[in-house]
Amino acid sequence: MSDGQPDKPLLLIVEDDPEILEQMRWALSRDHAVLEAKDRRSAVAMVRREFPPLVILDLGLPPAAEAATEGLSALSEILDCAPGTKIIVATGNSDRTHALAAVQSGAYDFIQKPLQLDVLRVVLQRAIHLYRLEQENRSLQQQNCAGEFKDIIGVSPAMQQIFEMIQRVAGSDVPVLIAGESGTGKELVARAIHQRSLRKDGPFIAINCGAIPENLLESELFGHEKGAFTGAHRQMKGKLEYADGGTLLLDEIGEMSLALQVKLLRFLQDGLLERVGGRESISVDTRILAATNMNLKEAIERRLFREDLFYRLSVIQIPVPPLHERGEDVLLLAQAFLLRYRDAFNARITGLSEEACAAIRDYSWPGNVRELENRMKRAVLMAKTPILRPADLELPWNGPVKPTMTLREAIANLERDLIQRALTYQNWNICRAAEDLGVSRQTLHESIRKHGLEKPRSTPTPTSRN
């Protein structure tokens, strides 16, 4: 139903008034492939068949045209089967309460009757822009998930380089040092290496060296014998033994004491360990990966980290970039977290506003991906409207949204709409329409040809003049 122009977005108009329906069809069919429905049942059936990205929904539908019950029910059913659809509800001046209830229930926006076509056109343009952005993000996410790295989301050049490095190092047992700021996803990189290695069927164990007291970390890593210290009531294996045949990630390796670094270096050299309080050397086949947010070369200069251990751990180094250096990955991740927590909380969140997208792009994200995930999780849970705004994410936003059209396009659209309205009002009487517009008949004829306007077969007589 796109009149040979498949790139026109589908627009479903749900309206039982034939004059209003015809007026909207004439005004919007140039930029949209218009579908029509006159009641809730046919509207929902149309959405399930065509999945239009845009819907204009009259709240007063038969058989209860004087109330908003049918319209609100239609809104709920449409969002149930097509949650990404942007619904603009049309309502009378006296029904503002119902319009706000519709927005609370998931409508994108509302517009009051009598309809102002220029305002409606702008609302639709913003809605389709947001819909396409969300579809693009979802598509990129699905492509990424269908590929080799379903747990790591990213399409930026920096992330593509990391994916390539993971593929190269996964097949060997060389130690890898993963460096990056807190919250950038270093453990995900380590897991991806393990999952693509020959050890993928073995255990993957991670231990945070900075979260365990120094006097306990040795026992956690190497295990202990019964009676080795107060409280050691039985023999205990350490993480190195539990990871035998698999991979051990030493997270925040820079926090490890110098004494324990010596013992780790010895294990890396010969693959043998001794439990605390034990005398027996135990052979363990465990691949070591290390991660840090510390500059280890500076730590070496300050005599806080052993240089020989650094070179043993960093045969391969993978630097994970901070989020603010990953370009459009930030929106891709935001959309992924929105979908994840919307499903987890069964929330009626339909997307991000243009202002929220701009605020997400502009923010520096000092806490990186972890901060983004936490903000999105809280916003989905606490937001009062279906469209997330900068305030829901607790992000600053004072700037304007980037225009979705150029000034020339906006002027042309306004000119076309004014001419259309004048012609409709005067029942396509060129002389009277030209007089209303303050132009000559020749100028009006040229403008009609320029904008491709055509006289409809039957024009309703308007009841009021705007």
C-alpha positions as CSV (number, residue, x, y, z in Angstrom):
1,M,0.0,0.0,0.0
2,S,3.0,2.3,-0.6
3,D,2.0,3.5,-4.0
4,G,5.1,2.2,-5.6
5,Q,7.3,4.0,-3.0
6,P,8.4,1.3,-0.5
7,D,10.5,3.7,1.5
8,K,7.4,5.5,2.7
9,P,6.7,4.6,6.4
10,L,3.4,2.8,7.0
11,L,0.9,4.9,9.0
12,L,-2.3,3.5,10.4
13,I,-5.0,6.0,11.0
14,V,-7.7,4.7,13.4
15,E,-10.6,7.1,13.1
16,D,-14.4,6.5,12.7
17,D,-15.2,10.0,11.4
18,P,-15.1,9.8,7.6
19,E,-14.4,13.5,7.1
20,I,-11.5,13.6,9.5
21,L,-10.1,10.3,8.1
22,E,-10.2,11.7,4.5
23,Q,-8.6,14.9,5.5
24,M,-5.7,13.2,7.2
25,R,-5.3,10.8,4.3
26,W,-4.9,13.8,1.9
27,A,-2.6,15.6,4.2
28,L,-0.3,12.7,5.0
29,S,-0.3,10.3,2.0
30,R,2.5,12.2,0.3
31,D,5.0,11.2,3.1
32,H,3.3,8.0,4.4
33,A,1.7,4.8,3.1
34,V,-1.6,5.2,4.8
35,L,-3.6,2.4,6.3
36,E,-7.1,2.9,7.7
37,A,-9.3,1.3,10.5
38,K,-12.5,2.5,12.0
39,D,-12.7,0.5,15.3
40,R,-10.5,-1.3,17.8
41,R,-10.9,-4.8,16.3
42,S,-9.9,-3.9,12.8
43,A,-7.1,-1.7,14.0
44,V,-5.5,-4.5,16.1
45,A,-5.9,-6.9,13.1
46,M,-4.2,-4.4,10.8
47,V,-1.3,-4.0,13.2
48,R,-0.8,-7.7,13.6
49,R,-0.8,-8.1,9.8
50,E,1.2,-5.0,8.7
51,F,3.2,-3.9,11.8
52,P,3.1,-0.2,10.9
53,P,5.7,1.9,12.7
54,L,3.2,4.8,13.2
55,V,-0.4,4.9,14.4
56,I,-2.7,7.8,14.8
57,L,-5.4,6.6,17.2
58,D,-8.7,8.3,18.0
59,L,-9.6,7.5,21.6
60,G,-13.4,7.8,20.9
61,L,-14.1,4.7,18.9
62,P,-17.3,2.8,18.4
63,P,-19.3,1.3,20.0
64,A,-18.3,3.7,22.9
65,A,-17.5,6.8,20.8
66,E,-18.4,9.1,23.7
67,A,-15.8,7.5,26.0
68,A,-12.2,6.6,25.8
69,T,-12.5,2.9,26.8
70,E,-12.2,1.5,23.3
71,G,-9.3,3.7,22.3
72,L,-7.4,2.9,25.5
73,S,-8.0,-0.8,25.0
74,A,-6.8,-0.5,21.4
75,L,-3.7,1.2,22.6
76,S,-2.9,-1.6,25.0
77,E,-3.6,-4.4,22.5
78,I,-1.4,-2.7,19.8
79,L,1.5,-2.2,22.2
80,D,1.2,-5.9,23.3
81,C,1.7,-7.1,19.7
82,A,4.0,-4.3,18.4
83,P,5.7,-2.6,21.4
84,G,8.0,-0.6,19.2
85,T,5.1,1.1,17.3
86,K,4.8,4.9,18.0
87,I,1.2,5.7,18.7
88,I,-0.1,9.3,18.6
89,V,-3.5,9.6,20.2
90,A,-6.0,12.1,19.0
91,T,-8.4,13.5,21.5
92,G,-10.8,16.4,22.1
93,N,-10.0,19.4,24.3
94,S,-12.1,18.1,27.1
95,D,-10.3,14.7,27.1
96,R,-6.9,15.8,28.2
97,T,-7.1,13.4,31.2
98,H,-7.6,10.5,28.9
99,A,-4.8,11.7,26.7
100,L,-2.4,11.8,29.6
101,A,-3.6,8.3,30.7
102,A,-2.8,7.1,27.2
103,V,0.8,8.5,27.3
104,Q,1.2,6.9,30.8
105,S,0.1,3.6,29.1
106,G,2.7,3.7,26.4
107,A,1.5,6.2,23.7
108,Y,4.3,8.2,22.1
109,D,2.4,11.6,22.2
110,F,-1.1,13.1,21.9
111,I,-2.6,15.8,19.7
112,Q,-5.9,17.6,20.3
113,K,-8.8,18.0,17.9
114,P,-9.5,19.9,15.8
115,L,-6.2,18.6,14.3
116,Q,-3.5,21.1,13.3
117,L,-1.9,19.3,10.3
118,D,1.4,21.1,10.5
119,V,1.8,20.1,14.2
120,L,0.7,16.6,13.4
121,R,3.3,16.4,10.6
122,V,6.1,17.4,13.0
123,V,5.0,14.9,15.6
124,L,5.0,12.1,13.0
125,Q,8.5,13.1,11.7
126,R,9.9,13.0,15.3
127,A,8.2,9.7,15.9
128,I,9.5,7.9,12.8
129,H,13.0,9.3,13.5
130,L,12.9,7.7,16.9
131,Y,11.4,4.5,15.6
132,R,14.1,4.1,12.9
133,L,16.9,4.8,15.5
134,E,15.5,2.1,17.8
135,Q,15.2,-0.3,14.8
136,E,18.8,0.4,13.7
137,N,20.1,-0.2,17.3
138,R,18.1,-3.4,17.6
139,S,19.3,-4.6,14.2
140,L,22.9,-4.0,15.1
141,Q,22.5,-5.7,18.4
142,Q,20.9,-8.8,16.7
143,Q,23.7,-8.9,14.1
144,N,26.3,-8.7,16.9
145,C,24.5,-11.4,19.0
146,A,24.3,-13.7,15.9
147,G,28.0,-13.4,15.4
148,E,31.0,-14.6,17.3
149,F,30.7,-12.3,20.3
150,K,27.1,-12.5,21.6
151,D,28.1,-11.4,25.1
152,I,30.0,-8.3,24.0
153,I,28.1,-5.6,22.2
154,G,30.0,-3.2,20.0
155,V,30.4,-2.2,16.4
156,S,33.0,0.6,16.8
157,P,36.5,0.2,15.2
158,A,38.1,-0.1,18.7
159,M,35.8,-3.1,19.6
160,Q,36.3,-4.7,16.2
161,Q,40.0,-4.7,16.9
162,I,39.4,-6.3,20.3
163,F,37.3,-9.0,18.7
164,E,40.1,-9.7,16.2
165,M,42.7,-10.0,19.1
166,I,40.4,-12.4,21.0
167,Q,40.2,-14.7,18.0
168,R,44.0,-14.7,17.6
169,V,44.9,-15.4,21.2
170,A,42.1,-17.8,22.1
171,G,43.6,-20.8,20.5
172,S,46.9,-20.7,22.4
173,D,47.8,-20.9,26.1
174,V,49.8,-17.7,26.3
175,P,49.1,-15.3,29.2
176,V,47.0,-12.3,28.3
177,L,46.9,-9.0,30.2
178,I,43.6,-7.1,29.7
179,A,43.9,-3.4,30.6
180,G,41.2,-0.8,31.0
181,E,39.3,1.5,33.3
182,S,36.8,0.0,35.8
183,G,33.5,-0.9,34.3
184,T,34.7,-1.3,30.7
185,G,34.0,-5.1,30.5
186,K,37.4,-6.7,31.1
187,E,36.0,-9.8,32.5
188,L,33.7,-10.2,29.4
189,V,36.8,-10.1,27.3
190,A,38.4,-12.8,29.4
191,R,35.4,-15.0,29.2
192,A,35.3,-14.6,25.4
193,I,38.9,-15.8,25.2
194,H,38.1,-18.8,27.4
195,Q,34.9,-19.7,25.4
196,R,36.9,-19.8,22.2
197,S,39.9,-21.7,23.5
198,L,40.5,-25.4,23.6
199,R,39.8,-25.1,27.4
200,K,36.2,-24.0,26.8
201,D,34.8,-27.2,28.4
202,G,36.9,-26.6,31.5
203,P,36.1,-24.2,34.3
204,F,36.4,-20.4,34.1
205,I,37.1,-18.9,37.5
206,A,37.6,-15.2,38.3
207,I,39.1,-13.8,41.5
208,N,39.4,-10.1,42.4
209,C,42.8,-9.7,43.9
210,G,41.8,-6.3,45.3
211,A,38.7,-7.5,47.1
212,I,40.4,-10.2,49.3
213,P,42.6,-9.3,52.3
214,E,46.3,-10.0,51.7
215,N,46.5,-12.6,54.4
216,L,43.7,-14.6,52.8
217,L,44.5,-14.1,49.1
218,E,47.3,-16.7,49.2
219,S,45.1,-19.3,50.6
220,E,42.3,-18.4,48.1
221,L,44.7,-18.9,45.2
222,F,46.9,-21.8,46.3
223,G,44.8,-23.5,48.9
224,H,45.9,-24.7,52.3
225,E,46.5,-27.8,54.4
226,K,44.6,-28.7,57.5
227,G,46.1,-26.8,60.5
228,A,48.1,-24.4,58.3
229,F,46.8,-21.5,60.3
230,T,44.1,-20.7,62.9
231,G,40.8,-21.7,61.5
232,A,42.2,-24.1,58.9
233,H,40.1,-27.1,60.1
234,R,40.4,-29.0,56.9
235,Q,42.4,-29.2,53.6
236,M,41.2,-26.7,51.0
237,K,42.0,-26.4,47.3
238,G,42.7,-23.0,45.9
239,K,41.4,-21.3,42.8
240,L,44.4,-22.4,40.7
241,E,43.5,-26.1,41.4
242,Y,39.8,-25.6,40.9
243,A,40.6,-24.1,37.5
244,D,42.7,-27.1,36.4
245,G,42.0,-27.7,32.7
246,G,40.4,-24.3,32.4
247,T,41.1,-20.6,32.9
248,L,41.7,-18.4,35.9
249,L,41.2,-14.7,35.6
250,L,43.2,-12.6,38.1
251,D,41.3,-9.4,38.2
252,E,43.0,-6.2,39.5
253,I,46.3,-8.0,39.5
254,G,48.1,-4.8,40.4
255,E,46.6,-5.0,44.0
256,M,48.6,-8.3,44.7
257,S,51.4,-8.0,47.3
258,L,55.0,-8.4,46.2
259,A,55.4,-11.6,48.3
260,L,52.5,-13.2,46.6
261,Q,53.7,-12.0,43.2
262,V,56.9,-14.1,43.7
263,K,54.8,-17.2,44.4
264,L,52.6,-16.6,41.3
265,L,55.7,-16.0,39.1
266,R,57.0,-19.4,40.2
267,F,53.8,-21.1,39.3
268,L,53.8,-19.4,35.8
269,Q,57.3,-20.7,35.2
270,D,56.8,-24.4,36.1
271,G,53.1,-25.0,36.6
272,L,53.7,-26.3,40.1
273,L,52.1,-25.0,43.3
274,E,52.3,-25.7,47.1
275,R,49.3,-25.2,49.3
276,V,49.8,-23.0,52.4
277,G,51.2,-25.2,55.1
278,G,52.0,-27.9,52.6
279,R,55.3,-29.4,51.3
280,E,54.1,-31.3,48.3
281,S,54.4,-29.7,44.8
282,I,51.2,-30.1,42.8
283,S,51.1,-29.9,39.0
284,V,48.2,-27.9,37.7
285,D,47.2,-27.1,34.1
286,T,45.6,-23.7,34.4
287,R,45.7,-20.9,31.9
288,I,46.2,-17.5,33.6
289,L,44.6,-14.3,32.3
290,A,45.1,-11.1,34.2
291,A,43.2,-7.8,34.2
292,T,44.0,-4.4,35.7
293,N,42.8,-0.8,35.7
294,M,46.2,0.2,37.0
295,N,49.2,1.4,35.0
296,L,51.5,-1.5,35.8
297,K,54.6,0.2,34.3
298,E,54.2,3.1,36.7
299,A,53.7,0.5,39.5
300,I,57.0,-1.1,38.5
301,E,58.8,2.2,38.7
302,R,57.3,2.7,42.2
303,R,58.5,-0.8,43.1
304,L,54.9,-2.0,43.7
305,F,54.9,-4.6,40.9
306,R,57.6,-7.0,39.8
307,E,58.9,-6.3,36.3
308,D,59.6,-10.0,35.6
309,L,55.9,-10.9,36.5
310,F,54.7,-8.1,34.3
311,Y,56.5,-9.5,31.2
312,R,55.4,-13.0,32.1
313,L,51.7,-11.9,32.3
314,S,51.7,-9.6,29.4
315,V,52.8,-11.7,26.5
316,I,49.7,-10.3,24.8
317,Q,48.1,-7.1,25.9
318,I,44.5,-6.2,25.1
319,P,43.5,-2.6,25.9
320,V,39.8,-2.2,26.5
321,P,38.7,1.4,25.6
322,P,36.6,3.6,27.9
323,L,33.0,4.0,26.8
324,H,33.3,7.6,25.7
325,E,35.8,6.5,23.0
326,R,33.4,3.9,21.5
327,G,31.2,6.3,19.5
328,E,27.7,5.0,18.7
329,D,28.3,1.9,20.8
330,V,26.9,3.8,23.7
331,L,23.5,4.0,22.2
332,L,23.6,0.4,21.1
333,L,24.4,-0.6,24.6
334,A,21.7,1.7,26.1
335,Q,19.1,0.1,23.8
336,A,20.3,-3.4,24.7
337,F,20.0,-2.6,28.4
338,L,16.6,-1.0,27.9
339,L,15.3,-4.2,26.3
340,R,16.9,-6.5,28.8
341,Y,15.4,-4.7,31.9
342,R,12.1,-4.0,30.2
343,D,11.6,-7.7,29.8
344,A,13.0,-8.4,33.3
345,F,10.7,-5.9,35.1
346,N,7.8,-6.4,32.6
347,A,7.9,-2.6,32.2
348,R,5.9,-0.5,29.7
349,I,8.9,1.3,28.3
350,T,8.8,1.9,24.6
351,G,12.1,3.7,23.9
352,L,14.5,6.6,24.4
353,S,13.5,10.2,23.6
354,E,15.7,12.2,21.2
355,E,16.8,14.3,24.1
356,A,17.8,11.2,26.0
357,C,19.8,9.9,23.1
358,A,21.6,13.2,22.8
359,A,22.3,13.3,26.5
360,I,23.7,9.7,26.4
361,R,26.0,10.7,23.5
362,D,27.2,13.9,25.3
363,Y,27.9,12.4,28.7
364,S,31.5,11.3,29.5
365,W,30.6,8.1,31.3
366,P,33.3,8.0,33.9
367,G,31.9,4.7,35.2
368,N,31.9,3.2,31.7
369,V,29.5,0.4,30.7
370,R,28.8,-0.5,34.3
371,E,27.5,3.0,35.0
372,L,25.4,3.0,31.8
373,E,23.8,-0.4,32.7
374,N,23.0,0.8,36.2
375,R,21.4,4.1,35.0
376,M,19.3,2.2,32.4
377,K,18.2,-0.4,34.9
378,R,17.1,2.3,37.4
379,A,15.4,4.3,34.7
380,V,13.4,1.4,33.3
381,L,12.3,0.5,36.8
382,M,11.5,4.0,38.0
383,A,10.3,6.0,34.9
384,K,6.8,7.4,35.0
385,T,6.4,7.6,31.2
386,P,7.1,5.0,28.5
387,I,9.6,7.3,26.8
388,L,12.8,7.7,28.8
389,R,14.0,11.3,29.2
390,P,17.4,12.6,30.4
391,A,15.9,13.2,33.8
392,D,15.0,9.5,34.1
393,L,18.7,8.7,33.5
394,E,19.7,11.5,35.8
395,L,21.8,13.0,33.0
396,P,22.2,16.7,32.4
397,W,20.6,18.1,29.2
398,N,20.4,21.8,28.3
399,G,21.0,21.7,24.6
400,P,18.6,21.4,21.6
401,V,17.9,18.2,19.8
402,K,19.6,17.9,16.5
403,P,16.9,18.8,13.8
404,T,15.4,15.8,12.0
405,M,15.1,18.0,8.8
406,T,16.8,20.9,7.2
407,L,15.4,24.4,7.4
408,R,14.7,24.3,3.6
409,E,12.7,21.0,4.1
410,A,10.8,22.5,7.0
411,I,9.8,25.6,5.0
412,A,8.8,23.5,2.0
413,N,6.7,21.2,4.2
414,L,5.0,24.2,5.9
415,E,4.3,25.8,2.5
416,R,2.8,22.6,1.1
417,D,0.6,22.1,4.2
418,L,-0.7,25.7,4.1
419,I,-1.6,25.4,0.4
420,Q,-3.2,22.0,1.0
421,R,-5.3,23.5,3.8
422,A,-6.4,26.5,1.7
423,L,-7.4,24.3,-1.2
424,T,-9.3,21.9,1.0
425,Y,-11.1,24.8,2.7
426,Q,-12.1,26.4,-0.6
427,N,-13.0,23.0,-2.2
428,W,-10.2,23.5,-4.7
429,N,-11.4,26.9,-6.0
430,I,-8.1,28.2,-7.2
431,C,-9.1,31.9,-7.2
432,R,-10.4,31.9,-3.6
433,A,-7.5,29.8,-2.3
434,A,-5.0,32.2,-3.9
435,E,-6.8,35.1,-2.3
436,D,-6.7,33.4,1.1
437,L,-2.9,32.8,0.7
438,G,-2.2,36.3,-0.6
439,V,-0.6,35.1,-3.9
440,S,-1.6,35.2,-7.6
441,R,-3.4,32.3,-9.3
442,Q,-0.2,31.7,-11.4
443,T,1.9,31.4,-8.3
444,L,-0.5,29.1,-6.7
445,H,-0.6,26.9,-9.8
446,E,3.2,26.7,-9.9
447,S,3.3,25.8,-6.2
448,I,0.7,23.1,-6.7
449,R,2.8,21.5,-9.4
450,K,6.0,21.9,-7.4
451,H,4.5,20.0,-4.4
452,G,2.7,17.4,-6.5
453,L,-0.7,18.2,-5.1
454,E,-3.7,16.7,-6.8
455,K,-7.4,17.4,-6.5
456,P,-9.2,14.6,-4.7
457,R,-12.2,12.9,-6.3
458,S,-14.5,14.0,-3.6
459,T,-13.7,16.7,-1.0
460,P,-15.6,17.1,2.3
461,T,-17.0,20.5,3.1
462,P,-15.2,21.8,6.2
463,T,-17.3,22.8,9.1
464,S,-15.0,25.5,10.4
465,R,-12.3,27.8,9.1
466,N,-8.9,27.8,10.9
